Amino acid sequence: MINAAHIILYSTNAEADRVFIRDVLGLAGVDAGEGWLIFKLPPAEIAVHPTEGPDKHEFYLMCDDIEKTITELTAKGITISKPISEQGWGRLISIKLPSGADLSIYQPRHPIAYDLEG
């Protein structure tokens, strides 16, 4: 029934962030028309967390080795906006997109779901 997910990042400089995602993060994509890029993401998973406050959504990219990822990204000139923080569920950093928005990346410590069959 469900065969994919579509995630939208809102940006104050969408064109620059699209170029960054394509050229710096190296994600392949398609042109949906008039230069509107839609990117292929790595495998994904979704978690539902309880909240006492308003509903919200978060987006994280995942990696196998946070130090190696930081080394590769800083060599491409990206800015680390939040250094590694140790969370119970993984090791987390944030990088700056050209728009100034943060994009979080983490190395999970929990079992991963994205490579399950079916």
The first five atom37 places (N, CA, C, CB, O) and aatype in JSON, in Angstrom:
{
  "aatype": [12, 9, 2, 0, 0, 8, 9, 9, 10, 18, 15, 16, 2, 0, 6, 0, 3, 1, 19, 13, 9, 1, 3, 19, 10, 7, 10, 0, 7, 19, 3, 0, 7, 6, 7, 17, 10, 9, 13, 11, 10, 14, 14, 0, 6, 9, 0, 19, 8, 14, 16, 6, 7, 14, 3, 11, 8, 6, 13, 18, 10, 12, 4, 3, 3, 9, 6, 11, 16, 9, 16, 6, 10, 16, 0, 11, 7, 9, 16, 9, 15, 11, 14, 9, 15, 6, 5, 7, 17, 7, 1, 10, 9, 15, 9, 11, 10, 14, 15, 7, 0, 3, 10, 15, 9, 18, 5, 14, 1, 8, 14, 9, 0, 18, 3, 10, 6, 7],
  "atom_mask": [
    [1, 1, 1, 1, 1],
    [1, 1, 1, 1, 1],
    [1, 1, 1, 1, 1],
    [1, 1, 1, 1, 1],
    [1, 1, 1, 1, 1],
    [1, 1, 1, 1, 1],
    [1, 1, 1, 1, 1],
    [1, 1, 1, 1, 1],
    [1, 1, 1, 1, 1],
    [1, 1, 1, 1, 1],
    [1, 1, 1, 1, 1],
    [1, 1, 1, 1, 1],
    [1, 1, 1, 1, 1],
    [1, 1, 1, 1, 1],
    [1, 1, 1, 1, 1],
    [1, 1, 1, 1, 1],
    [1, 1, 1, 1, 1],
    [1, 1, 1, 1, 1],
    [1, 1, 1, 1, 1],
    [1, 1, 1, 1, 1],
    [1, 1, 1, 1, 1],
    [1, 1, 1, 1, 1],
    [1, 1, 1, 1, 1],
    [1, 1, 1, 1, 1],
    [1, 1, 1, 1, 1],
    [1, 1, 1, 0, 1],
    [1, 1, 1, 1, 1],
    [1, 1, 1, 1, 1],
    [1, 1, 1, 0, 1],
    [1, 1, 1, 1, 1],
    [1, 1, 1, 1, 1],
    [1, 1, 1, 1, 1],
    [1, 1, 1, 0, 1],
    [1, 1, 1, 1, 1],
    [1, 1, 1, 0, 1],
    [1, 1, 1, 1, 1],
    [1, 1, 1, 1, 1],
    [1, 1, 1, 1, 1],
    [1, 1, 1, 1, 1],
    [1, 1, 1, 1, 1],
    [1, 1, 1, 1, 1],
    [1, 1, 1, 1, 1],
    [1, 1, 1, 1, 1],
    [1, 1, 1, 1, 1],
    [1, 1, 1, 1, 1],
    [1, 1, 1, 1, 1],
    [1, 1, 1, 1, 1],
    [1, 1, 1, 1, 1],
    [1, 1, 1, 1, 1],
    [1, 1, 1, 1, 1],
    [1, 1, 1, 1, 1],
    [1, 1, 1, 1, 1],
    [1, 1, 1, 0, 1],
    [1, 1, 1, 1, 1],
    [1, 1, 1, 1, 1],
    [1, 1, 1, 1, 1],
    [1, 1, 1, 1, 1],
    [1, 1, 1, 1, 1],
    [1, 1, 1, 1, 1],
    [1, 1, 1, 1, 1],
    [1, 1, 1, 1, 1],
    [1, 1, 1, 1, 1],
    [1, 1, 1, 1, 1],
    [1, 1, 1, 1, 1],
    [1, 1, 1, 1, 1],
    [1, 1, 1, 1, 1],
    [1, 1, 1, 1, 1],
    [1, 1, 1, 1, 1],
    [1, 1, 1, 1, 1],
    [1, 1, 1, 1, 1],
    [1, 1, 1, 1, 1],
    [1, 1, 1, 1, 1],
    [1, 1, 1, 1, 1],
    [1, 1, 1, 1, 1],
    [1, 1, 1, 1, 1],
    [1, 1, 1, 1, 1],
    [1, 1, 1, 0, 1],
    [1, 1, 1, 1, 1],
    [1, 1, 1, 1, 1],
    [1, 1, 1, 1, 1],
    [1, 1, 1, 1, 1],
    [1, 1, 1, 1, 1],
    [1, 1, 1, 1, 1],
    [1, 1, 1, 1, 1],
    [1, 1, 1, 1, 1],
    [1, 1, 1, 1, 1],
    [1, 1, 1, 1, 1],
    [1, 1, 1, 0, 1],
    [1, 1, 1, 1, 1],
    [1, 1, 1, 0, 1],
    [1, 1, 1, 1, 1],
    [1, 1, 1, 1, 1],
    [1, 1, 1, 1, 1],
    [1, 1, 1, 1, 1],
    [1, 1, 1, 1, 1],
    [1, 1, 1, 1, 1],
    [1, 1, 1, 1, 1],
    [1, 1, 1, 1, 1],
    [1, 1, 1, 1, 1],
    [1, 1, 1, 0, 1],
    [1, 1, 1, 1, 1],
    [1, 1, 1, 1, 1],
    [1, 1, 1, 1, 1],
    [1, 1, 1, 1, 1],
    [1, 1, 1, 1, 1],
    [1, 1, 1, 1, 1],
    [1, 1, 1, 1, 1],
    [1, 1, 1, 1, 1],
    [1, 1, 1, 1, 1],
    [1, 1, 1, 1, 1],
    [1, 1, 1, 1, 1],
    [1, 1, 1, 1, 1],
    [1, 1, 1, 1, 1],
    [1, 1, 1, 1, 1],
    [1, 1, 1, 1, 1],
    [1, 1, 1, 1, 1],
    [1, 1, 1, 1, 1],
    [1, 1, 1, 0, 1]
  ],
  "atom_positions": [
    [[0.82, -1.19, 0.0], [0.0, 0.0, 0.0], [0.87, 1.26, 0.0], [-0.93, -0.01, 1.2], [0.79, 2.04, -0.95]],
    [[1.69, 1.48, 1.03], [2.61, 2.62, 1.07], [3.91, 2.16, 0.42], [2.84, 3.14, 2.55], [4.45, 1.13, 0.8]],
    [[4.42, 2.92, -0.55], [5.64, 2.49, -1.22], [6.77, 3.5, -1.14], [5.35, 2.2, -2.64], [7.86, 3.24, -1.66]],
    [[6.55, 4.67, -0.5], [7.6, 5.67, -0.39], [7.16, 6.76, 0.57], [7.96, 6.26, -1.77], [6.02, 6.78, 1.03]],
    [[8.07, 7.67, 0.85], [7.76, 8.85, 1.66], [8.29, 10.07, 0.92], [8.38, 8.74, 3.11], [9.3, 9.99, 0.23]],
    [[7.61, 11.2, 1.07], [8.04, 12.46, 0.47], [8.18, 13.46, 1.6], [7.03, 12.96, -0.63], [7.21, 13.75, 2.31]],
    [[9.36, 14.0, 1.77], [9.66, 14.93, 2.85], [9.87, 16.31, 2.24], [10.91, 14.48, 3.67], [10.53, 16.43, 1.21]],
    [[9.33, 17.33, 2.86], [9.49, 18.69, 2.37], [10.26, 19.49, 3.41], [8.1, 19.36, 2.08], [9.89, 19.54, 4.58]],
    [[11.35, 20.13, 2.98], [12.08, 21.08, 3.8], [11.74, 22.46, 3.28], [13.63, 20.81, 3.78], [11.97, 22.76, 2.11]],
    [[11.2, 23.31, 4.13], [10.93, 24.69, 3.72], [12.19, 25.51, 3.94], [9.73, 25.29, 4.52], [12.89, 25.33, 4.94]],
    [[12.48, 26.39, 3.01], [13.74, 27.13, 3.04], [13.53, 28.57, 2.6], [14.77, 26.45, 2.15], [12.71, 28.86, 1.73]],
    [[14.29, 29.47, 3.22], [14.28, 30.87, 2.79], [15.17, 31.08, 1.56], [14.73, 31.78, 3.93], [15.15, 32.15, 0.95]],
    [[15.97, 30.06, 1.21], [16.79, 30.11, 0.0], [16.8, 28.71, -0.61], [18.26, 30.61, 0.31], [17.81, 28.01, -0.6]],
    [[15.65, 28.33, -1.15], [15.46, 26.96, -1.65], [16.46, 26.6, -2.75], [14.04, 26.79, -2.16], [16.97, 25.48, -2.77]],
    [[16.74, 27.52, -3.67], [17.65, 27.21, -4.76], [19.04, 26.86, -4.24], [17.73, 28.4, -5.73], [19.63, 25.86, -4.66]],
    [[19.57, 27.65, -3.32], [20.9, 27.38, -2.76], [20.9, 26.08, -1.98], [21.35, 28.54, -1.85], [21.87, 25.31, -2.05]],
    [[19.85, 25.81, -1.23], [19.79, 24.56, -0.46], [19.68, 23.35, -1.39], [18.6, 24.58, 0.51], [20.25, 22.3, -1.11]],
    [[18.95, 23.5, -2.51], [18.87, 22.4, -3.48], [20.24, 22.1, -4.09], [17.87, 22.74, -4.59], [20.62, 20.94, -4.22]],
    [[20.97, 23.14, -4.45], [22.31, 22.96, -5.02], [23.22, 22.29, -3.99], [22.91, 24.33, -5.46], [23.98, 21.4, -4.34]],
    [[23.14, 22.71, -2.73], [23.93, 22.12, -1.65], [23.61, 20.63, -1.51], [23.65, 22.86, -0.32], [24.51, 19.8, -1.42]],
    [[22.32, 20.3, -1.48], [21.92, 18.89, -1.33], [22.43, 18.07, -2.51], [20.38, 18.77, -1.21], [22.88, 16.94, -2.33]],
    [[22.36, 18.63, -3.7], [22.83, 17.92, -4.89], [24.35, 17.83, -4.94], [22.32, 18.6, -6.15], [24.9, 16.74, -5.1]],
    [[25.04, 18.97, -4.79], [26.47, 19.02, -5.05], [27.34, 18.68, -3.84], [26.83, 20.37, -5.55], [28.39, 18.07, -4.0]],
    [[26.92, 19.07, -2.66], [27.73, 18.81, -1.47], [27.35, 17.49, -0.81], [27.58, 19.96, -0.46], [28.23, 16.68, -0.5]],
    [[26.06, 17.28, -0.6], [25.65, 16.01, 0.02], [25.63, 14.87, -0.99], [24.28, 16.15, 0.66], [25.63, 13.7, -0.61]],
    [[25.61, 15.21, -2.28], [25.72, 14.2, -3.34], [24.47, 13.37, -3.56], [0.0, 0.0, 0.0], [24.57, 12.23, -4.03]],
    [[23.3, 13.9, -3.24], [22.07, 13.15, -3.46], [21.6, 13.33, -4.9], [20.97, 13.59, -2.46], [21.53, 14.45, -5.41]],
    [[21.29, 12.22, -5.54], [20.77, 12.25, -6.91], [19.32, 12.73, -6.88], [20.87, 10.86, -7.58], [18.63, 12.6, -5.88]],
    [[18.89, 13.29, -8.0], [17.52, 13.76, -8.04], [16.97, 13.83, -9.43], [0.0, 0.0, 0.0], [17.66, 13.53, -10.41]],
    [[15.73, 14.23, -9.51], [15.06, 14.43, -10.79], [14.58, 15.87, -10.85], [13.89, 13.44, -10.99], [14.31, 16.49, -9.82]],
    [[14.46, 16.38, -12.05], [13.9, 17.71, -12.26], [12.41, 17.51, -12.5], [14.6, 18.47, -13.46], [12.01, 16.94, -13.52]],
    [[11.59, 17.98, -11.57], [10.15, 17.83, -11.69], [9.55, 18.87, -12.61], [9.5, 17.9, -10.32], [8.33, 18.91, -12.81]],
    [[10.39, 19.73, -13.17], [9.95, 20.77, -14.09], [10.45, 22.13, -13.65], [0.0, 0.0, 0.0], [10.36, 22.48, -12.47]],
    [[10.97, 22.89, -14.6], [11.45, 24.24, -14.35], [12.53, 24.31, -13.26], [10.29, 25.11, -13.95], [12.59, 25.28, -12.5]],
    [[13.38, 23.27, -13.2], [14.48, 23.26, -12.24], [14.09, 22.87, -10.83], [0.0, 0.0, 0.0], [14.91, 22.96, -9.91]],
    [[12.87, 22.44, -10.63], [12.39, 22.04, -9.3], [12.91, 20.64, -9.02], [10.81, 22.09, -9.21], [12.38, 19.66, -9.54]],
    [[13.96, 20.55, -8.2], [14.63, 19.27, -7.95], [13.95, 18.51, -6.81], [16.1, 19.5, -7.62], [13.59, 19.09, -5.78]],
    [[13.78, 17.22, -7.03], [13.31, 16.3, -5.99], [14.39, 15.24, -5.85], [11.88, 15.66, -6.34], [14.79, 14.61, -6.83]],
    [[14.86, 15.03, -4.62], [16.02, 14.18, -4.38], [15.64, 12.8, -3.89], [16.93, 14.83, -3.38], [14.68, 12.6, -3.15]],
    [[16.44, 11.84, -4.35], [16.34, 10.48, -3.84], [17.04, 10.45, -2.5], [16.97, 9.45, -4.84], [18.18, 10.88, -2.36]],
    [[16.35, 9.93, -1.51], [16.94, 9.8, -0.18], [17.46, 8.39, 0.04], [15.91, 10.16, 0.9], [17.05, 7.45, -0.63]],
    [[18.38, 8.27, 0.99], [18.78, 6.92, 1.39], [17.58, 6.22, 2.03], [20.0, 6.97, 2.38], [16.54, 6.85, 2.24]],
    [[17.71, 4.93, 2.35], [16.62, 4.26, 3.05], [16.19, 5.08, 4.28], [17.04, 2.83, 3.48], [16.99, 5.82, 4.85]],
    [[14.95, 4.93, 4.66], [14.41, 5.75, 5.74], [13.66, 4.89, 6.75], [13.48, 6.83, 5.19], [13.35, 3.73, 6.51]],
    [[13.39, 5.49, 7.88], [12.55, 4.9, 8.91], [11.78, 6.02, 9.58], [13.39, 4.08, 9.94], [12.14, 7.19, 9.44]],
    [[10.75, 5.68, 10.31], [9.93, 6.69, 11.0], [9.69, 6.22, 12.43], [8.57, 6.93, 10.25], [9.47, 5.03, 12.68]],
    [[9.73, 7.14, 13.35], [9.44, 6.86, 14.75], [8.37, 7.84, 15.22], [10.74, 6.96, 15.64], [8.3, 8.97, 14.72]],
    [[7.55, 7.41, 16.16], [6.52, 8.28, 16.73], [6.83, 8.43, 18.21], [5.08, 7.71, 16.49], [6.83, 7.45, 18.95]],
    [[7.08, 9.66, 18.63], [7.43, 9.95, 20.02], [6.27, 10.66, 20.7], [8.72, 10.8, 20.1], [5.58, 11.47, 20.07]],
    [[6.04, 10.37, 21.97], [4.99, 11.1, 22.69], [5.43, 12.54, 22.96], [4.65, 10.38, 24.03], [6.62, 12.82, 23.03]],
    [[4.48, 13.43, 23.09], [4.78, 14.82, 23.41], [3.69, 15.39, 24.32], [4.9, 15.67, 22.13], [2.52, 15.03, 24.22]],
    [[4.11, 16.28, 25.19], [3.17, 17.02, 26.03], [2.79, 18.33, 25.36], [3.77, 17.28, 27.43], [1.78, 18.94, 25.7]],
    [[3.61, 18.77, 24.4], [3.39, 20.04, 23.71], [2.68, 19.83, 22.38], [0.0, 0.0, 0.0], [2.06, 18.79, 22.16]],
    [[2.77, 20.82, 21.51], [2.13, 20.7, 20.2], [2.82, 19.64, 19.33], [2.14, 22.05, 19.47], [4.0, 19.36, 19.5]],
    [[2.05, 19.07, 18.41], [2.63, 18.11, 17.47], [3.69, 18.82, 16.64], [1.53, 17.5, 16.56], [3.55, 19.99, 16.31]],
    [[4.76, 18.09, 16.31], [5.8, 18.63, 15.44], [6.46, 17.48, 14.71], [6.84, 19.46, 16.25], [6.27, 16.32, 15.06]],
    [[7.24, 17.81, 13.7], [7.96, 16.81, 12.92], [9.42, 17.21, 12.86], [7.35, 16.65, 11.49], [9.74, 18.4, 12.83]],
    [[10.31, 16.22, 12.84], [11.74, 16.46, 12.74], [12.3, 15.61, 11.62], [12.46, 16.16, 14.08], [11.75, 14.56, 11.29]],
    [[13.4, 16.06, 11.03], [14.05, 15.33, 9.95], [15.53, 15.21, 10.26], [13.84, 16.04, 8.58], [16.19, 16.21, 10.57]],
    [[16.05, 14.01, 10.2], [17.47, 13.74, 10.44], [18.0, 12.88, 9.3], [17.68, 13.04, 11.81], [17.32, 11.96, 8.85]],
    [[19.2, 13.17, 8.84], [19.92, 12.23, 8.0], [20.68, 11.31, 8.94], [20.88, 12.95, 6.98], [21.01, 11.7, 10.06]],
    [[20.98, 10.09, 8.49], [21.68, 9.12, 9.34], [23.0, 8.74, 8.67], [20.81, 7.87, 9.59], [23.13, 8.8, 7.45]],
    [[23.97, 8.34, 9.49], [25.26, 7.88, 8.98], [25.77, 6.74, 9.85], [26.29, 9.05, 8.94], [25.28, 6.51, 10.96]],
    [[26.76, 6.02, 9.33], [27.36, 4.91, 10.07], [28.49, 5.35, 10.99], [27.87, 3.85, 9.11], [28.76, 4.71, 12.0]],
    [[29.17, 6.45, 10.63], [30.36, 6.9, 11.37], [30.36, 8.43, 11.38], [31.68, 6.33, 10.72], [30.7, 9.06, 10.37]],
    [[30.0, 9.02, 12.5], [29.83, 10.47, 12.59], [31.15, 11.21, 12.37], [29.25, 10.85, 13.96], [31.15, 12.25, 11.72]],
    [[32.26, 10.7, 12.9], [33.54, 11.38, 12.7], [33.94, 11.39, 11.23], [34.64, 10.71, 13.54], [34.39, 12.42, 10.72]],
    [[33.79, 10.27, 10.55], [34.12, 10.19, 9.13], [33.21, 11.13, 8.33], [33.98, 8.73, 8.62], [33.67, 11.8, 7.4]],
    [[31.95, 11.17, 8.67], [31.0, 12.05, 7.98], [31.4, 13.51, 8.18], [29.56, 11.82, 8.49], [31.37, 14.29, 7.22]],
    [[31.76, 13.89, 9.39], [32.19, 15.27, 9.66], [33.43, 15.6, 8.84], [32.47, 15.47, 11.18], [33.52, 16.68, 8.25]],
    [[34.39, 14.69, 8.8], [35.62, 14.91, 8.03], [35.31, 15.12, 6.55], [36.57, 13.72, 8.21], [35.84, 16.05, 5.93]],
    [[34.46, 14.27, 5.99], [34.11, 14.38, 4.58], [33.37, 15.69, 4.29], [33.25, 13.19, 4.15], [33.64, 16.35, 3.28]],
    [[32.44, 16.07, 5.16], [31.66, 17.28, 4.92], [32.46, 18.56, 5.13], [30.44, 17.3, 5.82], [32.33, 19.51, 4.36]],
    [[33.3, 18.59, 6.16], [34.11, 19.8, 6.37], [35.13, 19.98, 5.25], [34.82, 19.74, 7.74], [35.5, 21.1, 4.92]],
    [[35.59, 18.86, 4.66], [36.49, 18.96, 3.51], [35.79, 19.61, 2.31], [37.02, 17.57, 3.12], [36.45, 20.16, 1.43]],
    [[34.47, 19.54, 2.29], [33.68, 20.17, 1.23], [33.27, 21.59, 1.61], [32.44, 19.34, 0.92], [32.55, 22.25, 0.86]],
    [[33.73, 22.06, 2.77], [33.47, 23.44, 3.16], [32.22, 23.69, 3.97], [0.0, 0.0, 0.0], [31.86, 24.84, 4.2]],
    [[31.55, 22.64, 4.41], [30.33, 22.89, 5.18], [30.67, 23.36, 6.59], [29.46, 21.62, 5.24], [31.77, 23.14, 7.08]],
    [[29.71, 23.99, 7.22], [29.87, 24.48, 8.59], [29.11, 23.57, 9.54], [29.37, 25.94, 8.72], [27.93, 23.28, 9.33]],
    [[29.79, 23.14, 10.57], [29.13, 22.39, 11.65], [28.51, 23.42, 12.57], [30.14, 21.43, 12.42], [29.23, 24.22, 13.17]],
    [[27.19, 23.43, 12.7], [26.53, 24.42, 13.54], [26.36, 23.95, 14.98], [25.18, 24.77, 12.96], [26.29, 24.76, 15.9]],
    [[26.29, 22.65, 15.17], [26.22, 22.07, 16.52], [27.15, 20.88, 16.54], [24.74, 21.66, 16.9], [26.96, 19.93, 15.78]],
    [[28.17, 20.9, 17.41], [29.13, 19.79, 17.43], [28.48, 18.5, 17.93], [30.34, 20.14, 18.32], [27.32, 18.5, 18.36]],
    [[29.24, 17.43, 17.87], [28.71, 16.13, 18.31], [28.17, 16.25, 19.73], [29.81, 15.04, 18.23], [28.84, 16.75, 20.64]],
    [[26.95, 15.77, 19.89], [26.38, 15.61, 21.23], [26.01, 14.14, 21.39], [25.13, 16.55, 21.45], [25.51, 13.5, 20.47]],
    [[26.25, 13.65, 22.57], [25.97, 12.25, 22.87], [24.53, 12.16, 23.39], [26.99, 11.68, 23.92], [24.19, 12.72, 24.44]],
    [[23.7, 11.44, 22.64], [22.33, 11.21, 23.04], [22.2, 9.73, 23.41], [21.32, 11.61, 21.89], [23.04, 8.93, 23.0]],
    [[21.21, 9.37, 24.14], [21.01, 7.96, 24.47], [20.8, 7.11, 23.24], [0.0, 0.0, 0.0], [21.18, 5.94, 23.21]],
    [[20.19, 7.69, 22.22], [19.83, 6.97, 21.0], [20.86, 7.1, 19.89], [18.51, 7.47, 20.5], [20.76, 6.41, 18.87]],
    [[21.88, 7.98, 20.07], [22.9, 8.12, 19.04], [23.77, 9.34, 19.24], [0.0, 0.0, 0.0], [23.66, 10.04, 20.25]],
    [[24.65, 9.59, 18.27], [25.56, 10.73, 18.29], [25.07, 11.72, 17.25], [27.05, 10.29, 18.0], [24.91, 11.35, 16.08]],
    [[24.83, 12.96, 17.64], [24.12, 13.94, 16.83], [24.98, 15.16, 16.54], [22.84, 14.35, 17.52], [25.68, 15.66, 17.42]],
    [[24.92, 15.65, 15.29], [25.51, 16.94, 14.9], [24.48, 17.68, 14.06], [26.87, 16.76, 14.1], [23.49, 17.1, 13.62]],
    [[24.72, 18.95, 13.84], [23.93, 19.72, 12.87], [24.89, 20.47, 11.97], [22.94, 20.71, 13.58], [25.95, 20.94, 12.4]],
    [[24.51, 20.58, 10.7], [25.27, 21.35, 9.73], [24.41, 22.51, 9.24], [25.74, 20.46, 8.53], [23.19, 22.46, 9.35]],
    [[25.06, 23.54, 8.71], [24.35, 24.7, 8.18], [24.09, 24.52, 6.69], [25.16, 25.99, 8.42], [25.0, 24.21, 5.92]],
    [[22.85, 24.71, 6.29], [22.51, 24.81, 4.88], [22.8, 26.23, 4.42], [21.01, 24.43, 4.63], [22.91, 27.13, 5.25]],
    [[22.93, 26.46, 3.12], [23.19, 27.82, 2.63], [22.14, 28.83, 3.1], [23.25, 27.82, 1.12], [22.45, 30.01, 3.26]],
    [[20.91, 28.38, 3.3], [19.84, 29.28, 3.76], [20.04, 29.72, 5.2], [18.5, 28.61, 3.62], [19.39, 30.66, 5.66]],
    [[20.92, 29.03, 5.92], [21.13, 29.31, 7.34], [20.42, 28.33, 8.24], [0.0, 0.0, 0.0], [20.66, 28.32, 9.45]],
    [[19.56, 27.5, 7.68], [18.85, 26.5, 8.48], [19.8, 25.37, 8.88], [17.65, 25.93, 7.69], [20.77, 25.08, 8.19]],
    [[19.51, 24.76, 10.0], [20.28, 23.6, 10.45], [19.7, 22.32, 9.85], [20.29, 23.51, 11.98], [18.48, 22.21, 9.67]],
    [[20.57, 21.37, 9.54], [20.18, 20.03, 9.11], [20.91, 19.07, 10.03], [20.53, 19.78, 7.59], [22.14, 19.09, 10.11]],
    [[20.16, 18.22, 10.71], [20.74, 17.3, 11.69], [21.14, 15.98, 11.05], [19.76, 17.05, 12.83], [20.47, 15.48, 10.15]],
    [[22.24, 15.43, 11.54], [22.75, 14.14, 11.09], [23.1, 13.35, 12.34], [24.01, 14.29, 10.13], [23.69, 13.89, 13.28]],
    [[22.74, 12.07, 12.36], [23.13, 11.28, 13.53], [23.56, 9.87, 13.18], [21.99, 11.21, 14.5], [23.16, 9.29, 12.17]],
    [[24.4, 9.35, 14.06], [24.86, 7.97, 14.01], [24.05, 7.22, 15.06], [26.42, 7.83, 14.27], [24.25, 7.45, 16.26]],
    [[23.13, 6.33, 14.65], [22.25, 5.69, 15.63], [22.97, 4.68, 16.52], [21.12, 5.0, 14.92], [23.92, 4.02, 16.11]],
    [[22.48, 4.6, 17.75], [22.91, 3.54, 18.67], [21.81, 2.48, 18.79], [23.25, 4.13, 20.06], [22.04, 1.39, 19.31]],
    [[20.63, 2.83, 18.32], [19.48, 1.92, 18.41], [19.47, 0.97, 17.22], [18.16, 2.72, 18.48], [20.12, 1.24, 16.21]],
    [[18.75, -0.15, 17.32], [18.58, -1.0, 16.15], [17.93, -0.19, 15.03], [17.73, -2.27, 16.49], [17.05, 0.64, 15.3]],
    [[18.35, -0.42, 13.8], [17.78, 0.32, 12.69], [16.68, -0.49, 12.01], [18.87, 0.69, 11.67], [16.73, -1.72, 11.97]],
    [[15.7, 0.22, 11.49], [14.56, -0.45, 10.84], [14.63, -0.39, 9.33], [13.27, 0.16, 11.31], [13.94, -1.15, 8.65]],
    [[15.45, 0.51, 8.77], [15.38, 0.77, 7.34], [15.88, -0.36, 6.46], [16.14, 1.96, 7.04], [15.64, -0.33, 5.25]],
    [[16.54, -1.36, 7.02], [16.99, -2.46, 6.17], [16.2, -3.75, 6.41], [18.46, -2.72, 6.4], [16.62, -4.83, 5.99]],
    [[15.05, -3.63, 7.08], [14.19, -4.8, 7.28], [13.54, -5.2, 5.96], [13.1, -4.52, 8.34], [13.26, -4.35, 5.12]],
    [[13.32, -6.46, 5.79], [12.62, -6.94, 4.59], [11.13, -6.69, 4.75], [12.9, -8.46, 4.34], [10.57, -6.79, 5.84]],
    [[10.5, -6.36, 3.61], [9.03, -6.23, 3.6], [8.57, -4.96, 3.97], [0.0, 0.0, 0.0], [7.36, -4.72, 4.0]]
  ]
}
